[in-house]
Amino acid sequence: MSNRFMDGDAAAEMLERRWFAAFKAASAARAECEALIEAMVATEAAWTEARERLSKLESMRDALGEELACIDERCPEPVSRTLHRAVMSAA
């Protein structure tokens, strides 16, 4: 009969070990999830900031392009003059 109690104790001990292993694995998974959500929040904030910076830079680029177009319309580039020189041969 004592053998029967030992089998029950061994089973209970095994169950307890499995419970602790599952608890440890769940804690590790929870920590990983928390780290990943923090990374996602930081990434989203950086992405939003980059989009705002891109929008401002594109607006600036477009405004400068319009100014350049206005300048080109008012002051067209002068036609380059080709200078013709008589070339004398030493021969």
Buried (B, 14 or more C-beta within 10 A) or exposed (E): EEEEEEEEEEEEEEEEEEEEEEEEEEEEEEEEEEEEEEEEEEEEEEEEEEEEEEEEEEEEEEEEEEEEEEEEEEEEEEEEEEEEEEEEEEE
